């Protein structure tokens, strides 16, 4: 696919600038490690805003000081976002313009801000954004694994039981036809356990652990899940972690995987649609899949 048209006659600096100037809320991507990755447009947007909404004012003040941006910082995080939305909306309706950033990377991607953006859109306010660094996309491109399609999952549950259940749901989705590279964020102290759980669920798939992206100690380790699990069990990692796991390979459909696929599909759609979707994904005859779906439906009732 060709890149989008960026001819200045249709998308020049003036049109981009007027869009930002008209926006009540601008989502601004910030560096994920290297401060030099902060774009000129992003700097201008923060400097022009009436206030910058951020997760942690202490963290964001480092970035603003580096570029001599003196805009007021307002904390907006998961614990106060809901309470602050009414006043922020009222201020924007009166003409205030805010920039929204996260501690690092693209706002809303595993970070607060979605509820405010949703509320601003529903209130008829203009929302714009400035693209920039994103750890998930960078890790995906560095992993050496198929870049498309991919599924960004974000953080898995911190405890092994719920984490295994979340991974099993993904495996069941694969049995129903999902074929995508999987991208996760993970805390360094949980990485070894997550890799061990992923090995149990997915087997010896290719994967990549991307650590401290764009920073001095950047590391991308590519191997199978069991090998990576053993390495990080023996060597505790540090820093920000993005885990990329390769897509499922085509496997013969067994009675167990057929039932798993049908149960997953039946939880989301009608019996007829579920049977049709699973038949298409597995290549099995529609009559066979439909008959098994009926059996499972009767057992559930």
C-alpha positions as CSV (number, residue, x, y, z in Angstrom):
1,X,0.0,0.0,0.0
2,X,1.3,3.5,-0.8
3,X,2.0,6.0,1.9
4,X,-0.8,8.7,2.4
5,X,-0.5,11.7,0.2
6,X,1.6,14.4,1.9
7,X,1.7,16.9,-0.9
8,X,1.8,20.3,0.8
9,X,-0.9,21.5,-1.7
10,X,-3.4,19.4,0.1
11,X,-1.8,19.0,3.5
12,X,0.6,21.9,4.2
13,X,1.8,23.5,7.4
14,X,-1.0,26.1,7.4
15,X,-3.8,23.5,7.3
16,X,-2.2,21.4,10.0
17,X,-1.6,24.5,12.1
18,X,-5.2,25.7,11.8
19,X,-6.5,22.3,12.8
20,X,-4.4,22.4,16.0
21,X,-5.3,26.0,16.7
22,X,-9.0,25.1,16.5
23,X,-8.8,22.0,18.7
24,X,-9.9,22.3,22.3
25,X,-7.9,19.2,23.1
26,X,-4.7,18.1,21.5
27,X,-3.2,14.6,22.1
28,X,0.6,15.0,22.0
29,X,3.0,12.1,21.8
30,X,6.1,12.4,24.0
31,X,9.5,10.6,23.9
32,X,9.6,7.0,25.3
33,X,13.2,7.5,26.4
34,X,15.3,9.8,24.3
35,X,14.3,13.4,24.7
36,X,15.6,14.2,21.2
37,X,12.6,12.3,19.8
38,X,10.3,15.2,20.7
39,X,9.0,16.8,17.5
40,X,8.9,20.6,16.9
41,X,5.1,20.4,16.4
42,X,4.7,18.7,19.7
43,X,6.8,21.4,21.4
44,X,4.7,24.1,19.8
45,X,1.5,22.5,20.9
46,X,2.5,22.3,24.5
47,X,3.8,25.8,24.5
48,X,0.6,27.2,23.0
49,X,-1.8,25.3,25.3
50,X,-3.5,26.9,28.3
51,X,-2.4,23.9,30.4
52,X,-0.9,20.5,29.8
53,X,-2.7,17.5,31.3
54,X,-0.3,14.8,32.3
55,X,-0.1,11.6,34.4
56,X,2.6,12.8,36.8
57,X,3.6,16.5,37.0
58,X,7.1,15.5,38.3
59,X,7.8,13.3,35.3
60,X,6.4,15.7,32.7
61,X,8.2,18.8,34.2
62,X,11.5,17.2,33.2
63,X,10.4,17.2,29.5
64,X,9.0,20.7,29.7
65,X,12.2,22.1,31.3
66,X,14.4,20.5,28.7
67,X,12.6,22.5,26.0
68,X,12.0,25.6,28.1
69,X,8.2,25.2,27.9
70,X,6.5,27.0,30.8
71,X,2.9,25.9,30.4
72,X,1.1,25.0,33.6
73,X,0.9,21.2,34.3
74,X,-2.3,19.6,35.6
75,X,-2.3,16.0,36.9
76,X,-4.8,13.7,35.1
77,X,-4.5,10.1,36.0
78,X,-6.6,7.0,36.5
79,X,-7.6,8.0,40.0
80,X,-8.8,11.5,39.3
81,X,-9.8,11.6,35.6
82,X,-13.5,10.9,36.1
83,X,-13.8,13.7,38.7
84,X,-11.9,16.3,36.6
85,X,-13.8,15.8,33.4
86,X,-16.8,18.1,34.1
87,X,-14.5,21.1,34.9
88,X,-12.2,20.4,32.0
89,X,-15.2,20.2,29.6
90,X,-16.6,23.4,31.0
91,X,-13.3,25.2,30.6
92,X,-12.9,24.0,27.0
93,X,-16.4,25.1,26.2
94,X,-15.5,28.6,27.4
95,X,-12.4,28.6,25.1
96,X,-9.6,26.9,27.0
97,X,-7.2,24.7,25.0
98,X,-5.5,21.8,26.6
99,X,-2.7,19.4,25.5
100,X,-2.9,15.9,26.8
101,X,0.3,13.8,27.3
102,X,1.3,10.6,29.0
103,X,4.5,10.0,30.9
104,X,5.9,8.5,27.7
105,X,4.7,7.7,24.2
106,X,1.3,8.1,22.6
107,X,-1.5,9.2,25.0
108,X,-4.3,6.7,25.8
109,X,-2.2,3.6,24.7
110,X,-2.2,1.8,28.1
111,X,-2.4,5.2,29.7
112,X,-5.2,7.5,31.1
113,X,-7.1,9.9,28.9
114,X,-9.7,7.8,27.0
115,X,-12.6,9.0,29.2
116,X,-11.7,12.6,28.7
117,X,-11.3,12.2,25.0
118,X,-14.6,10.4,24.8
119,X,-16.4,13.1,26.8
120,X,-14.9,15.9,24.7
121,X,-16.1,14.2,21.5
122,X,-19.6,13.7,22.9
123,X,-19.7,17.3,24.0
124,X,-19.0,18.4,20.4
125,X,-15.5,19.7,21.1
126,X,-12.7,19.5,18.6
127,X,-10.0,16.9,19.3
128,X,-6.7,16.7,17.4
129,X,-3.4,15.0,17.8
130,X,0.3,15.0,17.1
131,X,1.8,11.6,16.3
132,X,5.1,10.4,17.6
133,X,6.9,7.7,19.6
134,X,5.1,4.5,20.5
135,X,6.8,1.6,22.2
136,X,4.4,-1.1,20.9
137,X,4.9,-0.1,17.3
138,X,8.6,0.3,17.6
139,X,8.9,-3.1,19.2
140,X,6.8,-4.7,16.6
141,X,9.0,-3.4,13.8
142,X,12.2,-4.4,15.6
143,X,11.0,-7.9,16.5
144,X,11.5,-9.5,13.1
145,X,8.0,-11.0,13.4
146,X,5.2,-10.5,10.9
147,X,4.1,-6.8,11.4
148,X,0.6,-7.2,10.1
149,X,-1.9,-8.0,11.3
150,X,-1.0,-7.4,14.9
151,X,-3.0,-7.3,18.1
152,X,-1.9,-4.9,20.9
153,X,-3.0,-6.3,24.2
154,X,-1.4,-3.9,26.6
155,X,-0.7,-5.1,30.1
156,X,-1.7,-8.6,31.2
157,X,-3.1,-9.2,34.7
158,X,-0.3,-9.2,37.3
159,X,-1.2,-12.5,38.9
160,X,-0.5,-15.8,37.2
161,X,-4.1,-17.2,37.4
162,X,-5.8,-14.3,35.6
163,X,-2.8,-13.9,33.3
164,X,-3.0,-17.5,32.2
165,X,-6.8,-17.1,31.7
166,X,-6.2,-14.0,29.5
167,X,-3.5,-15.9,27.4
168,X,-5.9,-18.9,27.1
169,X,-8.6,-16.6,25.7
170,X,-6.1,-15.4,23.1
171,X,-5.2,-19.0,22.3
172,X,-8.9,-19.8,21.9
173,X,-9.4,-16.8,19.6
174,X,-6.6,-18.2,17.5
175,X,-8.4,-21.6,17.4
176,X,-11.4,-19.6,16.0
177,X,-9.3,-18.0,13.3
178,X,-7.2,-15.2,14.8
179,X,-3.8,-15.0,13.2
180,X,-1.8,-12.0,14.4
181,X,1.4,-11.0,16.1
182,X,0.7,-10.3,19.7
183,X,2.1,-7.2,21.5
184,X,2.2,-6.8,25.3
185,X,3.6,-4.3,27.8
186,X,5.1,-5.9,30.9
187,X,6.8,-4.8,34.2
188,X,10.4,-6.1,34.5
189,X,9.8,-7.9,37.7
190,X,6.9,-9.9,36.1
191,X,8.6,-10.7,32.8
192,X,10.0,-14.1,33.6
193,X,6.7,-15.3,35.0
194,X,4.8,-14.0,32.0
195,X,7.2,-15.7,29.6
196,X,6.7,-19.0,31.5
197,X,2.9,-18.7,31.3
198,X,3.1,-17.8,27.6
199,X,5.3,-20.8,27.0
200,X,2.7,-23.1,28.7
201,X,-0.1,-21.6,26.6
202,X,1.5,-21.0,23.2
203,X,4.4,-23.4,23.2
204,X,7.8,-22.7,21.5
205,X,6.8,-19.8,19.4
206,X,9.2,-17.2,18.2
207,X,9.1,-14.0,20.3
208,X,11.1,-10.9,21.1
209,X,11.6,-9.0,24.3
210,X,12.3,-5.3,23.6
211,X,13.8,-3.4,26.6
212,X,14.6,0.3,27.1
213,X,13.7,1.2,23.6
214,X,15.3,4.5,22.3
215,X,17.5,4.6,25.5
216,X,21.2,4.0,26.0
217,X,20.8,0.4,27.1
218,X,18.3,-0.6,24.4
219,X,18.1,-4.3,23.9
220,X,16.0,-6.5,21.6
221,X,16.4,-10.2,22.4
222,X,14.8,-12.5,19.7
223,X,14.3,-16.3,20.4
224,X,11.6,-18.8,21.3
225,X,9.4,-18.3,24.3
226,X,11.0,-21.2,26.3
227,X,14.5,-19.8,25.7
228,X,13.5,-16.3,26.6
229,X,11.7,-17.5,29.7
230,X,14.9,-19.4,30.8
231,X,17.1,-16.4,30.1
232,X,15.0,-13.9,32.1
233,X,14.5,-16.3,34.9
234,X,18.2,-16.4,35.4
235,X,18.8,-12.7,34.5
236,X,16.5,-10.2,36.0
237,X,15.7,-7.4,33.4
238,X,15.4,-3.7,34.1
239,X,13.5,-0.9,32.5
240,X,10.5,-0.7,30.2
241,X,9.5,-3.9,28.6
242,X,7.5,-4.7,25.4
243,X,6.9,-8.4,24.6
244,X,6.1,-9.5,21.0
245,X,4.9,-13.0,20.3
246,X,4.6,-14.4,16.8
247,X,1.3,-15.5,15.3
248,X,-0.1,-19.0,15.6
249,X,0.9,-21.4,12.8
250,X,-1.7,-23.4,11.0
251,X,-2.6,-26.6,12.9
252,X,-5.0,-29.4,12.2
253,X,-8.3,-28.8,14.0
254,X,-9.0,-31.3,16.8
255,X,-12.2,-31.9,18.6
256,X,-10.9,-29.9,21.5
257,X,-9.9,-26.9,19.5
258,X,-13.2,-27.0,17.6
259,X,-15.1,-26.9,20.9
260,X,-12.9,-24.1,22.2
261,X,-13.5,-22.1,19.1
262,X,-17.2,-22.6,19.1
263,X,-17.5,-21.8,22.8
264,X,-15.7,-18.5,22.2
265,X,-17.8,-17.7,19.2
266,X,-21.1,-18.6,20.9
267,X,-20.3,-16.2,23.7
268,X,-20.2,-13.3,21.1
269,X,-22.8,-14.2,18.4
270,X,-25.8,-16.3,17.4
271,X,-25.4,-20.0,17.0
272,X,-25.8,-19.7,13.2
273,X,-23.2,-17.0,12.9
274,X,-20.8,-18.7,15.3
275,X,-21.0,-21.9,13.3
276,X,-20.4,-20.1,10.1
277,X,-17.4,-18.1,11.5
278,X,-15.7,-21.2,12.9
279,X,-16.3,-23.2,9.7
280,X,-14.6,-20.5,7.7
281,X,-11.7,-20.2,10.1
282,X,-11.1,-24.0,10.4
283,X,-12.0,-25.1,6.9
284,X,-14.4,-27.8,8.3
285,X,-17.7,-28.5,6.6
286,X,-20.5,-26.1,7.7
287,X,-22.9,-28.9,8.5
288,X,-20.4,-30.6,10.8
289,X,-19.6,-27.4,12.7
290,X,-23.3,-26.4,12.9
291,X,-24.2,-29.8,14.3
292,X,-21.5,-29.6,17.0
293,X,-22.6,-26.0,17.9
294,X,-26.1,-27.4,18.4
295,X,-24.7,-30.0,20.8
296,X,-22.7,-27.5,22.8
297,X,-25.8,-25.2,22.9
298,X,-27.9,-28.0,24.3
299,X,-25.3,-28.9,26.9
300,X,-25.0,-25.3,28.0
301,X,-28.8,-25.2,28.6
